[in-house]
Amino acid sequence: MEPHLPTTTSVKLGKVSLECVTRLLLGLLGHVEQLEREIAKIKEAGVETQTNVKKISQTVDVVKDGLRSLQLQGPCTPEGPQPKTVEETPRPIPKAKPPTPRRAVPLQVLSPPPSPRLQSLIGAPASHPLAPAAHYPALVKVDHPNAYTGKIGSKAKQWLTQMLAWTCLNLQMFPTNQEVLSFLLMNMKDSAGAWAHPHLDQLGSHQAIIQTVEGFKLEFLAAFGNPDATRAAKQKITTLTQSGTCADYITKFRTLAMELDWNNAALRGQFAQGLHWEVSRQIATHKQHP
């Protein structure tokens, strides 16, 4: 760096005074001192920078050495007493509890449900809200009826009624309609077994004649029912009239209707025809003024 000298007035040689020379020298000395101070500051800053760089380099070297030692030796485990492994004390095997004795479910004889045809004649009861699904009762300890052998007439109806009642008491064993039909068809032998075999073979297919329990009843009674009893029931029901209470008339009509294969319209018309004229008038009045 070149010193910046103040401009001086040009002085002709031979005419410079001592005072001017003195001022010039003092100005030069001041500039020299300022330059020396700036140079000293620059040197100090350079030394401090070198010191900082050296410290940083030393720190980096220490970190590198530490990482290298960890990679070679692995993580250090602090020395000291290790905890003892506690072995689990063997426990005795719990004793099995004896089964709690259960009470035997008393046998309940359920009356067969009323015929859907007769319900349509009397009138459907008022609708009620759907009840929650009930749990299946325990199985009833009653053997099912013996296999049907093919006897015609009242024996066939008795067997059918008993088998349907037994399936109702043991609904847990028959969750689907097809399982009920399989149970009924498999409990036949001799001539009845010969009749049941083709139905059992086609059960569940679109070619099966029997698809529902009601269809089984119709086919079964058509094959093993008493035709003479059917003709007699037809003659009796056409001449039946109400001579007492409505309950007596309904009971007699239901008994005869079970012997027939009439549809709902025919049964409804015959039932209305046999009612007492006062009951018929009350029914008509009730229909006109609900």
C-alpha positions in Angstrom: 0.0 0.0 0.0 1.5 3.3 -1.0 1.2 6.2 1.4 -1.1 8.9 0.4 0.7 12.2 0.7 -1.1 15.4 1.1 -0.9 17.8 -1.8 1.5 20.6 -1.2 1.9 23.8 -3.0 4.6 23.9 -5.4 7.6 25.6 -3.9 10.3 26.9 -5.9 13.7 25.6 -5.0 15.7 28.0 -3.0 12.7 29.5 -1.4 11.5 26.7 1.0 11.3 27.8 4.5 12.0 25.7 7.6 8.4 25.9 8.8 7.1 24.3 5.6 9.6 21.5 5.8 8.7 20.8 9.4 4.9 20.5 8.6 5.7 18.2 5.7 7.7 15.9 7.9 5.1 15.8 10.6 2.4 14.9 8.1 4.5 12.0 6.8 5.2 10.7 10.3 1.4 10.7 11.1 0.7 8.7 8.0 3.4 6.2 8.8 2.0 5.6 12.3 -1.5 5.1 10.9 -0.1 2.5 8.4 1.7 0.7 11.2 -1.4 0.4 13.3 -3.4 -0.9 10.4 -0.7 -3.5 9.6 -0.6 -4.6 13.2 -4.4 -5.1 13.2 -4.2 -7.1 10.1 -1.5 -9.3 11.6 -3.6 -9.9 14.7 -6.6 -10.8 12.7 -4.6 -13.3 10.7 -3.1 -14.9 13.8 -6.5 -15.2 15.4 -7.9 -16.8 12.2 -5.1 -19.3 12.1 -5.7 -20.2 15.7 -9.4 -20.8 15.2 -8.7 -22.9 12.1 -6.2 -24.9 14.1 -8.7 -25.5 16.9 -11.4 -26.6 14.5 -9.0 -29.0 12.8 -8.1 -30.5 16.1 -11.7 -31.0 17.1 -12.5 -32.7 13.8 -9.5 -35.0 14.3 -10.8 -36.0 17.8 -14.2 -36.8 16.4 -12.8 -38.9 13.6 -10.6 -40.8 16.0 -13.7 -41.5 18.3 -15.8 -42.7 15.4 -13.0 -45.0 14.2 -12.6 -46.6 17.6 -16.3 -47.2 17.9 -16.4 -48.9 14.5 -13.5 -51.2 15.4 -14.5 -52.1 19.0 -18.3 -51.8 18.9 -20.5 -50.1 21.5 -19.1 -50.2 25.0 -21.2 -51.9 27.7 -20.7 -50.4 31.1 -19.1 -52.8 33.5 -20.9 -53.7 36.6 -23.0 -56.4 38.3 -25.4 -57.9 35.8 -29.0 -58.6 37.0 -29.7 -62.2 37.8 -32.2 -64.0 35.6 -35.3 -64.8 37.7 -36.6 -68.2 36.9 -40.4 -68.5 36.8 -41.7 -70.7 39.6 -43.7 -73.6 38.2 -47.4 -73.3 39.0 -49.5 -76.3 39.7 -51.9 -77.3 36.9 -55.4 -76.1 37.8 -57.9 -78.8 38.6 -60.7 -79.2 36.1 -64.0 -78.2 37.6 -66.6 -80.9 37.6 -69.5 -80.2 35.2 -72.4 -78.5 36.7 -75.4 -80.9 36.7 -78.2 -79.6 34.5 -81.9 -80.0 35.1 -83.8 -82.1 32.7 -86.1 -80.0 30.6 -89.7 -81.1 31.3 -91.5 -82.4 28.3 -94.0 -79.9 26.9 -96.7 -81.1 24.6 -97.3 -78.4 22.0 -100.6 -78.3 20.3 -100.3 -78.3 16.5 -100.5 -74.8 15.0 -103.9 -73.8 13.5 -104.3 -74.5 9.9 -103.4 -71.5 7.7 -106.6 -72.0 5.7 -108.8 -71.7 8.8 -106.9 -68.7 10.0 -107.7 -67.0 6.7 -111.4 -67.8 7.2 -111.6 -66.5 10.8 -109.4 -63.5 10.1 -105.8 -62.8 10.7 -105.0 -61.4 14.2 -103.8 -57.9 14.6 -100.3 -57.3 13.5 -97.7 -57.0 16.3 -94.2 -55.6 16.2 -91.6 -58.1 15.4 -90.1 -59.7 18.6 -86.4 -60.1 19.0 -84.9 -63.4 17.8 -85.2 -66.0 20.5 -82.6 -68.5 21.4 -83.3 -72.1 20.5 -84.4 -74.2 23.5 -82.4 -77.2 24.6 -83.0 -80.4 22.8 -85.9 -82.4 24.2 -84.9 -85.9 25.4 -87.7 -87.6 23.5 -87.1 -90.1 20.7 -88.6 -89.3 17.4 -91.4 -91.6 16.1 -90.5 -94.9 14.4 -90.0 -95.0 10.7 -93.2 -94.9 8.7 -93.9 -98.2 6.9 -96.7 -97.1 4.5 -100.0 -97.8 6.3 -102.9 -96.1 4.7 -105.3 -93.9 6.6 -105.2 -92.6 10.1 -101.8 -94.1 10.9 -100.3 -91.9 8.2 -101.8 -88.7 9.6 -100.7 -89.7 13.1 -97.1 -90.3 12.0 -97.0 -87.0 10.1 -98.4 -85.0 13.0 -96.0 -86.6 15.5 -93.0 -86.0 13.3 -93.8 -82.4 12.6 -94.3 -81.8 16.3 -90.9 -83.5 17.1 -89.1 -81.2 14.6 -90.8 -78.2 16.2 -89.4 -79.2 19.6 -85.9 -79.7 18.2 -85.6 -76.7 15.9 -81.9 -76.4 16.7 -81.3 -79.6 14.7 -83.0 -78.3 11.6 -81.9 -74.7 10.8 -83.1 -75.0 7.2 -86.2 -76.2 5.5 -84.3 -78.7 3.4 -83.0 -80.5 6.5 -86.5 -81.0 7.8 -87.5 -82.5 4.5 -84.5 -84.8 4.6 -85.3 -85.9 8.1 -88.9 -86.8 7.1 -88.0 -88.6 3.9 -85.2 -90.6 5.6 -87.6 -91.9 8.3 -89.6 -94.1 5.9 -89.1 -97.7 5.1 -90.7 -100.6 3.2 -93.4 -99.3 0.8 -93.1 -95.7 2.2 -89.3 -95.9 1.7 -89.8 -96.8 -1.9 -92.0 -93.7 -2.3 -89.6 -91.4 -0.5 -86.4 -92.5 -2.3 -87.0 -90.6 -5.6 -88.1 -87.5 -3.6 -85.0 -87.7 -1.5 -82.8 -88.2 -4.5 -84.1 -85.0 -6.2 -84.3 -82.9 -3.0 -82.7 -79.5 -3.4 -82.8 -79.5 -7.2 -85.1 -77.6 -9.5 -86.6 -80.9 -10.6 -87.8 -81.8 -7.0 -91.5 -82.1 -6.6 -91.3 -81.4 -2.9 -89.8 -78.0 -2.1 -91.4 -77.1 1.2 -92.9 -78.8 4.3 -96.4 -77.9 3.2 -95.6 -79.5 -0.2 -94.5 -82.6 1.6 -97.7 -82.8 3.6 -99.8 -82.6 0.4 -97.8 -85.2 -1.5 -97.6 -87.5 1.6 -101.4 -87.4 2.2 -102.1 -87.8 -1.4 -100.1 -91.0 -1.4 -101.0 -92.5 2.0 -104.2 -90.7 3.0 -107.5 -92.5 3.1 -109.6 -91.6 0.0 -112.8 -92.8 1.7 -112.1 -90.5 4.7 -111.6 -87.6 2.2 -114.9 -88.3 0.5 -116.7 -88.6 3.9 -115.1 -85.3 5.1 -116.2 -83.5 1.9 -119.8 -84.7 2.4 -119.8 -83.7 6.1 -118.3 -80.3 5.6 -120.8 -79.3 2.9 -123.7 -80.1 5.3 -122.1 -78.7 8.4 -124.0 -75.7 9.9 -123.6 -73.7 13.1 -126.1 -75.0 15.7 -124.2 -73.9 18.8 -121.4 -71.5 19.7 -118.9 -70.2 17.1 -116.2 -72.1 19.0 -117.9 -75.4 18.4 -118.5 -74.7 14.8 -114.9 -73.7 14.2 -113.6 -76.9 15.9 -115.8 -79.1 13.8 -115.0 -77.2 10.6 -111.2 -77.4 11.3 -111.4 -81.2 11.9 -113.1 -81.8 8.6 -110.9 -79.3 6.7 -107.7 -81.2 7.8 -109.0 -84.1 5.7 -109.4 -82.1 2.6 -107.0 -80.5 0.1 -109.3 -77.5 -0.7 -107.8 -74.1 -1.3 -108.4 -71.0 0.8 -111.2 -69.7 -1.4 -113.2 -72.9 -1.2 -112.8 -73.2 2.5 -113.7 -69.6 3.1 -116.9 -69.9 1.1 -117.9 -73.1 2.8 -117.2 -71.7 6.2 -119.3 -68.6 5.6 -122.1 -70.7 4.2 -122.4 -72.8 7.4 -122.5 -69.8 9.8 -125.6 -68.8 11.6 -127.5 -66.0 9.9 -127.1 -63.6 12.9 -123.3 -64.1 12.9 -123.2 -63.6 9.2 -125.2 -60.3 9.6 -122.8 -59.1 12.3 -119.8 -59.9 10.2 -121.3 -57.9 7.3 -122.1 -55.0 9.5 -118.6 -55.0 10.9 -117.2 -54.9 7.4 -119.4 -51.9 6.4 -118.5 -50.0 9.6 -115.0 -50.8 10.6 
